[in-house]
Structures are given as structure tokens and as C-alpha cells.
Amino acid sequence: MDNISSNFDTAFWITSAAILCLLVLSGFFSGSETALTAASRGKLRTQADRGSRGAGRALQITEDNEKLIGSVLLGNNLVNILATSLATALFTRMFGESGVALATLVMTALVLVFAEVLPKTYAITNAEIAAARVSAPIQMVVTLFAPVVSAVRLLVRGVLRIFGVRTDPGANVLAVREEIAGALQLGHSEGVVEKEDRDRILGALDLGERTVEEIMLHRSRIEMLNAADPTDEILAQCLDSSHTRLPVYRDDPENIVGVIHAKDLLRSIHRLTVGSEKSAEEALVDFNLSDVVKKPYFVPETTTLDEQMRQFLRIRSHFALVVDEYGSLQGLITLEDILEEIVGEITDEFDPAADMQVRRTDDGQFLVDGAMTIRDLNRALDWSLPDDEANTVAGLVIHEAQTIPASGQVFSFHGFRFEVTARKDNRITRLKIRPL
């Protein structure tokens, strides 16, 4: 009886209370580390803008992740090692040499459940709330351990440099674009984010990385007006066209002298015919195309879509002609083309159904316009064809075949079967595609 009471003396209760406090501190450090690293900086920024001081502090201390993690790990290891040492001493005193093994088992269970799994689970479930709550004490810990963490950081970098690994202290560990794109892809795969929403956001993010050359309408498909044509032919062509703006050339299609807008043309014809004593045919004799033609706007093919959209908004124009480094006409681009990279294909009552670039056949295959961009095809059918070597589907087939295929030829690559169904001159105009 005396032996048992001697084991549960004042020192026993003090040591047990110390171990319990250290376990609580260990759980605090573990949960804080998880909360501060898992919390979304975007959500914390929103909370900080609404007046949350905790969220503001959390943003501040997570700017240097290396310093934060080093301080939290230092504190966590200190309390864990101290708690284990006290438990070993306590169990050895009570059970002799077998107390070492018993202390190891008991402390492993306690640390695993109450200092690791439980606080980390709570922190992951309520990352932003937990990060805001622990930001004040963690900020004190980071300040207190700053000298030790700095020394450890220098030591770690020195060891890594010996093995040829160089770290950039100024590098942003969290790449915002990749984080957003990854979250969207994950959300879509889990059914939380709709495909259309994912495509819109990713399209907006990609504007700064894609160039005009990738989405422009190629010069072979541009509808133009000849300045030398009679007025009635120009009017007929404008009326038959589904476009409101048409480039005007003189002598050579490469020699673009301006761009005519259907509304300007209508105003000019109205001015000449309405209220005039002459007949419509006689009035049109006085029509001068140069009076309604606007100066053409040229852009280099290497301009990014983001910059080109800003230029369109700045100059209040929606139409540009694309040239290469030698000044040769390559194509044209409109503001609508750029917007379609975000919201998808935009059609109106003047876009005939025959112009649809993808159609599903009865046998489950897809008829695709050869000029359709690979990116649009991937977006429309949720495929993943590579667009590193070519912009269009026809370009991809030519690149892989290393020749200009004839109509009827079939190829298989990248997990798809490609059949050339129509060819005009040296251009593949239509293909039939199906996944293998």
C-alpha cells in the first residue's frame, strides 16, 4: 500500500499535468501548421478586407512559408520530445526497466490521436477559421524562434548546396494560376464545377499566354471587297455577307487599303438616294468608296490575346488585320474571337447551321472542320489532343503524317482515329474523328 501511494505522490501528478499540457501544445502546433498551410489565401484576403484582424495576421505570417513551417516544427518537436522524456521518466519510476517500452507505446498512441490526427482533422475541416484564430500566438512563436529558424535555414541550404540543390528564397511557392487551374480540374472531376464554368475561367486565365496567331481567321478564308468593283457589286457582296466589317483591297489582296462597315455604307447610300431627284442607279454613280472606308488597323501575329483585347478596348475598335514580321497579311482577328476563347462559340441569326465545325454522325464519329482549332475541339468534346505543334486539327494531322494526306487516308495517333474526308488543293477541309 505504501509502495502504491509513493508512486502517486506530488511529483507524479505534477509530471502527469506537465505531459498533458505538452500534449495540448503539440496538438496546437500540429493543427496550426495544417490550418495555415491549407487555408486559402483568397478566402483569407476576403475575410481581411471585411475587417478580420486574425485573417490579416494569417496572411502576413504565411507570406514566408519556410519561416512559418520552421518555427512551428521547432515548437512541435520541442514539446513532443519533452513530453516523451517526462513520460519515460515517469513510467520507469513506476514500472522499472519495462517502463521505457510502455512509455513509448502510450505516448505514441496519445500523440497520434490527440496531438496529430484530431487537431489536423479539425484544421483541415475549418482551415480559414482555425488559421485566423491561431494567427496571434503563432505570430509570437515565429518572432520568438526567428533567430534559431534563420540559423537552421542557412544550415539546410548549405547542405542542399553540397548535393547540387539550389533554393530560391524569393521564389513564390504558390503559383496562383496553377492553383486555380488545378482546383477547377479537381472540382470538375468531382462534379462540383460545371464544364462550362471551368472552360470560361481557364479561357480567361490563358489569354496572357496565347497569341493572336493561334485564333486568327486565316487569310485564305477572309472575305474581301475589291475597290475596283462597280458600286452595285460592292453593295450586293456586302448584303450577301454575314459580316458587318469587310477589308477592302486594291489590285492585290495583300494590299489592304481599308475596312468598310456595313452601317457606314448604308449611311452613305441613304445620303445619296433619299431626297435626291435622281434615280437610285444615277445616284449611285456619285458613290465614292474611299469616303466610307476606314483606315485599316494592323497587329503583329505574336501579340498576346490579353494585350490585343486591351488594345481593342483602348482604340474602340473590334477588328484588326494580322501581319507577320515581314508585313505580309496572315489573317484577321476580332474582339468576338477573343471573347469566344472565354465564353465559347458565339453565333447569331446570320451564322448558318452549315458552319458548325463539329457534327456527330449516326455511327458515333465526329465530322470536324479542318480549320477548327485543336483548343476549340478539346473544349467542345472534352478531349486532350496536344496543340504544341499545330493550332488546327488539319495542321495536327499534317504534322503527324509528315505529308499532306489525300482524301480517304486514315491515321491513328494520340488515342484517336483520323480519316480525311475532304481536301481542297493543299488544305484538309474536313475530317472524321473518333476515339480509339
C-alpha positions as CSV (number, residue, x, y, z in Angstrom):
1,M,0.0,0.0,0.0
2,D,2.8,2.4,0.9
3,N,4.6,1.4,-2.4
4,I,1.5,2.3,-4.4
5,S,0.9,5.6,-2.6
6,S,4.6,6.5,-3.0
7,N,4.2,6.1,-6.8
8,F,1.2,8.6,-6.8
9,D,2.9,11.3,-4.9
10,T,3.0,15.0,-5.7
11,A,5.8,14.5,-8.3
12,F,3.6,12.0,-10.2
13,W,0.7,14.5,-10.5
14,I,3.0,17.4,-11.5
15,T,4.7,15.3,-14.2
16,S,1.3,14.0,-15.5
17,A,0.0,17.5,-15.6
18,A,3.1,18.7,-17.5
19,I,2.8,15.8,-20.0
20,L,-0.9,16.7,-20.5
21,C,0.0,20.4,-21.1
22,L,2.7,19.4,-23.6
23,L,0.3,17.2,-25.5
24,V,-2.1,20.2,-25.8
25,L,0.7,22.3,-27.1
26,S,1.7,19.6,-29.5
27,G,-1.9,19.5,-30.8
28,F,-1.9,23.3,-31.1
29,F,1.3,23.3,-33.2
30,S,0.1,20.5,-35.4
31,G,-3.3,22.0,-36.0
32,S,-1.8,25.5,-36.6
33,E,0.6,24.2,-39.2
34,T,-2.2,22.4,-41.1
35,A,-4.6,25.3,-40.8
36,L,-2.1,27.9,-42.0
37,T,-0.8,25.9,-44.9
38,A,-4.3,24.6,-46.0
39,A,-6.1,27.9,-45.7
40,S,-7.0,29.6,-49.0
41,R,-5.2,32.9,-49.3
42,G,-8.0,34.1,-51.4
43,K,-10.6,33.5,-48.7
44,L,-8.3,34.9,-46.0
45,R,-7.9,38.1,-48.2
46,T,-11.7,38.3,-48.4
47,Q,-12.1,38.0,-44.6
48,A,-9.3,40.5,-44.0
49,D,-11.0,43.0,-46.3
50,R,-14.1,42.6,-44.3
51,G,-12.2,43.6,-41.1
52,S,-11.0,40.3,-39.7
53,R,-7.7,41.0,-37.9
54,G,-6.9,37.3,-37.5
55,A,-7.2,36.7,-41.2
56,G,-4.9,39.7,-41.8
57,R,-2.3,38.3,-39.5
58,A,-2.6,34.8,-41.1
59,L,-1.9,36.3,-44.5
60,Q,1.1,38.2,-43.1
61,I,2.7,35.1,-41.5
62,T,2.0,32.8,-44.5
63,E,3.9,35.1,-46.8
64,D,7.1,33.3,-45.7
65,N,6.1,29.7,-45.6
66,E,9.6,28.4,-44.9
67,K,9.9,30.6,-41.8
68,L,6.4,29.7,-40.6
69,I,6.9,25.9,-41.0
70,G,10.3,26.0,-39.5
71,S,9.1,27.8,-36.3
72,V,6.0,25.6,-35.9
73,L,8.1,22.4,-36.4
74,L,10.6,23.6,-33.9
75,G,8.0,24.2,-31.3
76,N,6.2,20.9,-32.1
77,N,9.4,18.9,-31.8
78,L,10.4,20.6,-28.6
79,V,7.1,19.8,-26.8
80,N,6.9,16.2,-28.2
81,I,10.4,15.3,-27.2
82,L,10.0,16.9,-23.7
83,A,6.6,15.1,-23.2
84,T,8.2,11.8,-24.3
85,S,11.1,12.3,-21.9
86,L,8.9,13.0,-19.0
87,A,6.7,10.1,-19.7
88,T,9.7,7.8,-19.9
89,A,11.0,9.0,-16.6
90,L,7.6,8.6,-15.0
91,F,6.9,5.1,-16.3
92,T,10.5,4.0,-15.5
93,R,9.9,5.1,-11.9
94,M,6.6,3.2,-11.7
95,F,7.4,0.0,-13.6
96,G,11.2,-0.2,-13.7
97,E,13.0,-1.0,-17.0
98,S,9.8,-2.2,-18.7
99,G,8.5,1.4,-18.3
100,V,10.6,2.5,-21.4
101,A,8.7,0.3,-23.8
102,L,5.4,1.1,-22.0
103,A,6.0,4.8,-22.2
104,T,6.8,4.5,-26.0
105,L,3.5,2.8,-26.6
106,V,1.4,5.1,-24.5
107,M,3.0,8.3,-25.8
108,T,2.8,7.1,-29.5
109,A,-1.0,6.5,-29.0
110,L,-1.6,9.8,-27.2
111,V,0.5,11.9,-29.7
112,L,-1.0,10.2,-32.7
113,V,-4.7,10.6,-31.6
114,F,-4.7,13.9,-29.6
115,A,-1.7,15.7,-31.0
116,E,-1.8,14.8,-34.7
117,V,-5.0,13.3,-36.1
118,L,-7.6,15.2,-34.0
119,P,-6.2,18.7,-34.4
120,K,-5.2,18.2,-38.1
121,T,-8.7,16.9,-38.9
122,Y,-10.3,20.0,-37.3
123,A,-7.8,22.3,-39.0
124,I,-8.5,20.8,-42.5
125,T,-12.2,21.0,-42.0
126,N,-12.2,24.6,-40.8
127,A,-8.9,25.9,-42.3
128,E,-9.7,29.6,-42.6
129,I,-11.4,29.9,-39.2
130,A,-8.6,28.0,-37.5
131,A,-5.9,30.0,-39.2
132,A,-7.5,33.3,-38.1
133,R,-7.8,32.0,-34.5
134,V,-4.2,30.7,-34.1
135,S,-2.6,33.6,-36.1
136,A,-1.8,35.7,-33.0
137,P,0.0,33.1,-30.8
138,I,1.8,31.6,-33.9
139,Q,3.0,35.1,-34.8
140,M,4.6,35.3,-31.3
141,V,6.1,31.9,-31.8
142,V,7.6,32.9,-35.2
143,T,9.1,36.0,-33.7
144,L,10.5,34.1,-30.7
145,F,12.1,31.4,-32.8
146,A,13.2,33.6,-35.7
147,P,17.0,33.5,-34.8
148,V,17.0,29.7,-34.4
149,V,15.0,29.2,-37.6
150,S,17.2,31.5,-39.6
151,A,20.3,29.5,-38.5
152,V,18.6,26.3,-39.3
153,R,17.6,27.7,-42.7
154,L,21.2,28.6,-43.6
155,L,22.4,25.2,-42.5
156,V,19.7,23.4,-44.6
157,R,20.6,25.5,-47.7
158,G,24.3,24.8,-47.2
159,V,23.7,21.1,-47.0
160,L,21.4,21.2,-50.1
161,R,24.1,23.2,-52.0
162,I,26.6,20.4,-51.3
163,F,24.3,18.0,-53.2
164,G,23.8,20.4,-56.0
165,V,20.3,21.6,-55.0
166,R,19.8,25.3,-55.0
167,T,16.9,27.0,-53.4
168,D,15.5,30.4,-54.4
169,P,14.3,32.2,-51.2
170,G,12.4,34.8,-53.3
171,A,10.5,32.1,-55.3
172,N,6.8,32.1,-54.9
173,V,6.0,28.6,-53.7
174,L,2.3,29.0,-54.5
175,A,1.7,29.5,-58.2
176,V,-1.6,31.2,-58.4
177,R,-2.6,30.2,-61.9
178,E,-1.7,26.6,-61.4
179,E,-3.5,26.5,-58.1
180,I,-6.7,27.9,-59.7
181,A,-6.4,25.6,-62.7
182,G,-5.8,22.5,-60.5
183,A,-8.7,23.4,-58.2
184,L,-11.0,23.8,-61.3
185,Q,-9.9,20.5,-62.8
186,L,-10.4,18.7,-59.4
187,G,-13.8,20.3,-58.9
188,H,-14.9,19.3,-62.3
189,S,-13.7,15.7,-61.8
190,E,-15.7,15.6,-58.6
191,G,-18.8,17.1,-60.1
192,V,-18.7,20.3,-58.2
193,V,-17.7,22.6,-61.1
194,E,-19.6,22.5,-64.3
195,K,-17.6,22.0,-67.5
196,E,-18.8,25.4,-69.0
197,D,-17.7,27.2,-65.8
198,R,-14.3,25.5,-65.9
199,D,-13.7,26.4,-69.5
200,R,-14.7,30.0,-69.0
201,I,-12.3,30.6,-66.1
202,L,-9.4,28.7,-67.7
203,G,-10.0,30.5,-71.0
204,A,-9.7,33.9,-69.2
205,L,-6.5,32.7,-67.5
206,D,-5.0,31.6,-70.8
207,L,-5.4,35.0,-72.6
208,G,-2.0,36.2,-71.4
209,E,-0.2,33.1,-72.7
210,R,-1.9,32.7,-76.1
211,T,-1.1,34.8,-79.2
212,V,-3.2,36.3,-82.0
213,E,-1.8,33.8,-84.4
214,E,-3.4,30.9,-82.7
215,I,-7.0,32.0,-83.1
216,M,-7.0,34.4,-86.1
217,L,-9.0,33.7,-89.2
218,H,-6.5,32.7,-91.9
219,R,-6.1,34.9,-94.9
220,S,-7.4,32.2,-97.2
221,R,-10.8,32.4,-95.5
222,I,-11.1,36.2,-95.3
223,E,-14.0,37.7,-97.3
224,M,-12.7,40.9,-99.0
225,L,-14.1,43.7,-101.2
226,N,-12.3,44.8,-104.4
227,A,-12.1,48.6,-104.5
228,A,-12.2,48.4,-108.4
229,D,-15.5,46.6,-108.5
230,P,-18.6,48.6,-109.5
231,T,-20.8,50.0,-106.8
232,D,-23.7,47.7,-107.3
233,E,-21.4,44.6,-107.0
234,I,-19.9,46.0,-103.8
235,L,-23.4,46.6,-102.4
236,A,-24.5,43.1,-103.4
237,Q,-21.4,41.5,-101.8
238,C,-22.0,43.4,-98.5
239,L,-25.7,42.4,-98.4
240,D,-24.8,38.8,-99.1
241,S,-22.1,38.7,-96.4
242,S,-22.8,37.6,-92.9
243,H,-20.2,40.1,-91.6
244,T,-20.6,43.8,-90.8
245,R,-16.9,44.7,-91.4
246,L,-15.1,43.7,-94.6
247,P,-11.5,44.5,-95.6
248,V,-11.1,46.4,-98.9
249,Y,-8.1,45.8,-101.2
250,R,-6.8,47.4,-104.4
251,D,-5.2,45.4,-107.2
252,D,-3.8,42.7,-104.9
253,P,-5.5,41.0,-101.9
254,E,-2.3,41.7,-99.9
255,N,-2.7,45.4,-100.5
256,I,-5.4,46.2,-97.9
257,V,-6.4,49.9,-98.2
258,G,-9.1,50.0,-95.6
259,V,-12.1,48.4,-93.8
260,I,-15.7,49.1,-94.6
261,H,-18.5,48.9,-92.1
262,A,-22.0,48.0,-93.3
263,K,-23.6,50.8,-91.3
264,D,-21.2,53.4,-92.9
265,L,-22.1,52.0,-96.3
266,L,-25.8,52.2,-95.5
267,R,-25.5,55.8,-94.3
268,S,-23.7,56.8,-97.5
269,I,-26.2,55.2,-99.8
270,H,-29.1,56.7,-97.8
271,R,-27.5,60.2,-98.1
272,L,-27.1,59.8,-101.9
273,T,-30.5,58.4,-102.7
274,V,-33.1,59.8,-100.2
275,G,-34.3,63.2,-101.2
276,S,-32.5,63.2,-104.5
277,E,-34.2,63.9,-107.8
278,K,-32.1,61.3,-109.5
279,S,-32.9,57.6,-109.7
280,A,-31.2,55.1,-107.5
281,E,-29.0,54.0,-110.3
282,E,-28.0,57.6,-111.2
283,A,-27.4,58.5,-107.6
284,L,-25.0,55.5,-107.1
285,V,-22.8,56.9,-109.8
286,D,-21.7,59.6,-107.3
287,F,-20.8,56.9,-104.7
288,N,-17.1,57.0,-103.7
289,L,-15.9,54.0,-101.7
290,S,-13.0,56.0,-100.2
291,D,-15.5,58.2,-98.4
292,V,-16.7,55.3,-96.2
293,V,-13.6,53.2,-95.9
294,K,-11.8,53.4,-92.6
295,K,-8.1,53.2,-92.1
296,P,-7.0,49.5,-91.5
297,Y,-5.6,48.5,-88.2
298,F,-2.7,46.1,-88.3
299,V,-1.3,44.0,-85.4
300,P,1.6,41.6,-85.2
301,E,0.8,37.9,-85.0
302,T,2.8,37.5,-81.8
303,T,0.6,39.8,-79.8
304,T,-1.0,38.1,-76.8
305,L,-4.7,37.9,-76.6
306,D,-4.8,39.7,-73.3
307,E,-2.9,42.7,-74.8
308,Q,-4.9,42.7,-78.0
309,M,-8.2,42.8,-76.1
310,R,-6.8,45.8,-74.1
311,Q,-5.9,47.5,-77.4
312,F,-9.4,46.9,-78.8
313,L,-10.9,48.5,-75.8
314,R,-8.5,51.4,-75.9
315,I,-8.9,52.3,-79.5
316,R,-12.6,51.5,-79.5
317,S,-12.3,49.1,-82.4
318,H,-13.3,45.4,-82.8
319,F,-11.4,44.5,-86.0
320,A,-7.7,44.1,-86.7
321,L,-5.7,42.6,-89.6
322,V,-2.8,40.3,-88.6
323,V,0.6,40.6,-90.2
324,D,3.9,38.7,-89.8
325,E,7.3,40.1,-89.2
326,Y,7.7,40.9,-92.9
327,G,4.4,42.8,-93.0
328,S,2.6,40.2,-95.1
329,L,-1.1,39.6,-94.3
330,Q,-1.7,36.5,-92.3
331,G,-5.3,36.8,-91.2
332,L,-7.7,38.9,-89.2
333,I,-8.9,38.9,-85.6
334,T,-11.9,40.5,-83.9
335,L,-12.9,41.1,-80.3
336,E,-15.5,38.4,-80.7
337,D,-12.8,35.9,-81.5
338,I,-11.1,36.7,-78.2
339,L,-14.3,36.6,-76.2
340,E,-15.1,33.2,-77.7
341,E,-11.9,31.9,-76.0
342,I,-13.6,32.6,-72.7
343,V,-17.4,32.0,-73.3
344,G,-17.2,29.6,-76.2
345,E,-18.6,29.8,-79.7
346,I,-20.8,32.9,-80.2
347,T,-23.4,32.5,-83.0
348,D,-26.3,34.7,-84.2
349,E,-29.1,34.5,-86.8
350,F,-26.6,35.2,-89.6
351,D,-24.4,32.2,-88.8
352,P,-25.7,29.4,-91.0
353,A,-26.0,25.9,-89.3
354,A,-23.7,24.6,-92.0
355,D,-20.9,26.5,-90.5
356,M,-20.9,24.3,-87.3
357,Q,-17.4,23.0,-87.0
358,V,-18.3,19.7,-85.2
359,R,-21.1,17.4,-86.0
360,R,-21.8,14.0,-84.6
361,T,-22.6,11.2,-87.2
362,D,-25.0,8.4,-86.7
363,D,-22.2,5.9,-86.2
364,G,-20.8,7.9,-83.2
365,Q,-18.0,9.6,-85.0
366,F,-17.4,13.3,-85.4
367,L,-17.2,15.3,-88.6
368,V,-14.7,18.2,-87.9
369,D,-13.8,21.2,-90.0
370,G,-10.1,21.0,-90.7
371,A,-9.6,24.7,-89.9
372,M,-11.1,24.2,-86.4
373,T,-8.5,24.9,-83.7
374,I,-7.4,22.0,-81.5
375,R,-8.3,24.0,-78.4
376,D,-11.9,24.5,-79.6
377,L,-12.2,20.8,-80.4
378,N,-10.9,19.9,-77.0
379,R,-13.2,22.3,-75.3
380,A,-16.3,21.1,-77.3
381,L,-15.7,17.4,-76.8
382,D,-13.7,17.4,-73.6
383,W,-10.7,15.8,-75.3
384,S,-7.0,16.4,-74.7
385,L,-5.4,16.5,-78.1
386,P,-2.0,18.3,-78.0
387,D,-1.7,21.7,-79.5
388,D,2.1,22.3,-79.1
389,E,3.0,21.6,-82.8
390,A,-0.1,22.8,-84.6
391,N,-3.1,25.2,-84.0
392,T,-5.7,23.4,-86.2
393,V,-6.9,19.9,-86.5
394,A,-5.7,19.7,-90.1
395,G,-2.3,21.0,-89.0
396,L,-2.1,18.3,-86.4
397,V,-2.8,15.6,-88.9
398,I,-0.3,17.0,-91.4
399,H,2.3,17.3,-88.6
400,E,1.8,13.7,-87.5
401,A,1.6,12.3,-91.1
402,Q,4.6,14.3,-92.3
403,T,2.8,14.8,-95.6
404,I,-0.4,16.3,-97.0
405,P,-2.9,13.3,-96.9
406,A,-5.2,12.5,-99.7
407,S,-8.9,12.2,-99.2
408,G,-9.8,8.8,-97.7
409,Q,-6.5,8.2,-95.8
410,V,-6.8,7.1,-92.2
411,F,-4.3,7.7,-89.3
412,S,-4.2,6.8,-85.7
413,F,-2.3,8.8,-83.1
414,H,-2.8,10.3,-79.6
415,G,-5.6,7.7,-79.0
416,F,-7.8,8.8,-81.9
417,R,-8.6,7.7,-85.4
418,F,-8.5,10.4,-88.1
419,E,-10.0,9.9,-91.5
420,V,-9.5,12.6,-94.1
421,T,-12.9,13.0,-95.8
422,A,-12.4,16.2,-97.9
423,R,-9.4,18.0,-99.3
424,K,-9.2,21.2,-101.4
425,D,-5.9,21.9,-103.1
426,N,-3.3,21.5,-100.3
427,R,-5.8,22.1,-97.5
428,I,-7.6,19.4,-95.5
429,T,-11.1,20.8,-95.2
430,R,-12.9,18.0,-93.3
431,L,-12.1,15.0,-91.2
432,K,-13.9,12.2,-89.4
433,I,-12.6,11.6,-85.9
434,R,-13.4,9.1,-83.2
435,P,-11.6,7.9,-80.0
436,L,-9.9,4.5,-80.3
